[in-house]
Amino acid sequence: MILRDELRRLILEFAPERAAPLTDDTPLITSGLVESLTLLNVALWVETKVGSGVQLTSFDLAAEWDSVTDILTFIERHQAPGGA
């Protein structure tokens, strides 16, 4: 739950104009809610959680990071042993 809360706070920090609540399944990229600056900050945050660099060009961001749930799943799949 802590990762989820951190991620939501990060996204809302860079998308404060969001009127409706941010849920785990709110489309982030495909809705246009999250733009490049937010994605960069999310990527840097994800790197700290997986313990290594993330090559943003090696996967489809809209497919793999379009919701809080998707990003958390990505972290689980790529987290180094003993990571955060």
LINCOR-V169652 format. One record per residue. N is the residue number from 1. PSI is psi as a letter, one per 30 degrees, with the letter a starting at -180 (NA if undefined). OMEGA is omega as a letter, one per 40 degrees, with the letter a starting at -180 (* if undefined). D_CENTER is the distance of its C-alpha to the mean C-alpha in whole Angstrom. Layout:
n->N psi->PSI omega->OMEGA d_center->D_CENTER
n->N psi->PSI omega->OMEGA d_center->D_CENTER
//
This chain:
n->1 psi->e omega->a d_center->14
n->2 psi->e omega->i d_center->14
n->3 psi->e omega->a d_center->10
n->4 psi->e omega->a d_center->9
n->5 psi->e omega->i d_center->11
n->6 psi->e omega->a d_center->10
n->7 psi->e omega->i d_center->6
n->8 psi->e omega->i d_center->8
n->9 psi->e omega->i d_center->11
n->10 psi->e omega->a d_center->9
n->11 psi->e omega->a d_center->8
n->12 psi->f omega->i d_center->11
n->13 psi->e omega->a d_center->13
n->14 psi->f omega->i d_center->12
n->15 psi->h omega->a d_center->13
n->16 psi->f omega->a d_center->16
n->17 psi->f omega->i d_center->18
n->18 psi->j omega->a d_center->16
n->19 psi->e omega->a d_center->19
n->20 psi->l omega->i d_center->18
n->21 psi->k omega->i d_center->16
n->22 psi->j omega->i d_center->12
n->23 psi->l omega->i d_center->13
n->24 psi->f omega->a d_center->11
n->25 psi->g omega->i d_center->12
n->26 psi->k omega->i d_center->12
n->27 psi->k omega->a d_center->11
n->28 psi->e omega->a d_center->9
n->29 psi->e omega->a d_center->10
n->30 psi->f omega->i d_center->13
n->31 psi->f omega->a d_center->14
n->32 psi->g omega->i d_center->14
n->33 psi->e omega->a d_center->12
n->34 psi->k omega->i d_center->10
n->35 psi->a omega->a d_center->12
n->36 psi->e omega->a d_center->12
n->37 psi->e omega->i d_center->12
n->38 psi->e omega->i d_center->9
n->39 psi->e omega->i d_center->7
n->40 psi->e omega->i d_center->10
n->41 psi->e omega->i d_center->9
n->42 psi->e omega->i d_center->5
n->43 psi->e omega->i d_center->7
n->44 psi->e omega->i d_center->9
n->45 psi->e omega->i d_center->8
n->46 psi->e omega->i d_center->7
n->47 psi->e omega->i d_center->10
n->48 psi->f omega->a d_center->12
n->49 psi->e omega->a d_center->11
n->50 psi->f omega->i d_center->12
n->51 psi->g omega->i d_center->15
n->52 psi->l omega->i d_center->15
n->53 psi->l omega->i d_center->14
n->54 psi->k omega->i d_center->12
n->55 psi->j omega->a d_center->14
n->56 psi->f omega->i d_center->12
n->57 psi->f omega->a d_center->15
n->58 psi->f omega->i d_center->16
n->59 psi->l omega->a d_center->14
n->60 psi->j omega->a d_center->13
n->61 psi->e omega->a d_center->10
n->62 psi->f omega->i d_center->11
n->63 psi->e omega->a d_center->12
n->64 psi->f omega->a d_center->9
n->65 psi->h omega->a d_center->6
n->66 psi->f omega->i d_center->8
n->67 psi->l omega->i d_center->7
n->68 psi->e omega->i d_center->6
n->69 psi->e omega->i d_center->8
n->70 psi->e omega->a d_center->8
n->71 psi->e omega->i d_center->4
n->72 psi->e omega->i d_center->7
n->73 psi->e omega->i d_center->10
n->74 psi->e omega->i d_center->9
n->75 psi->e omega->i d_center->9
n->76 psi->e omega->a d_center->12
n->77 psi->e omega->a d_center->14
n->78 psi->g omega->a d_center->13
n->79 psi->k omega->i d_center->14
n->80 psi->k omega->i d_center->17
n->81 psi->k omega->a d_center->20
n->82 psi->g omega->a d_center->20
n->83 psi->a omega->a d_center->17
n->84 psi->NA omega->* d_center->15
//
